[in-house]
Amino acid sequence: MPKSSYAAHLQAYDHLAGTVAREAAELTHLNPLLETLTGSLDEARAAREHQLALQAAAQQATRDFEAAFAKAGQAAAQLRLGLRTAYGEKSLKLITFGMRPHRAAWLPKK
């Protein structure tokens, strides 16, 4: 048996509330339950709108983070280039900054 979505349940509850409201004259003893149902439906819709707003905010925060992270990566690359220019490619001082100095490849003598 397939599961129903929240939207399908809300649609069914709306239909139920609408039909009971039309027959309210005959079903006066069910008015408190009808009021509870309509109130709960309103709360559910408000909560869903809030949920969607929070999802949008989370997506925007992710985009902001990714943009800032990319900008930081570019700045770090430029800073490393500046350090290599200032100290030279082979300087051991680069180790202090977490960088590897360029070293000539070691080849065995023949």
Secondary structure, 3 states (H helix, E strand, C coil): CCCCCHHHHHHHHHHHHHHHHHCCCCCHHHHHHHHHHHHHHHHHHHHHHHHHHHHHHHHHHHHHHHHHHHHHHHHHHHHHHHHHHHHCCCCHHHHHHCCCCCCCCCCCCC
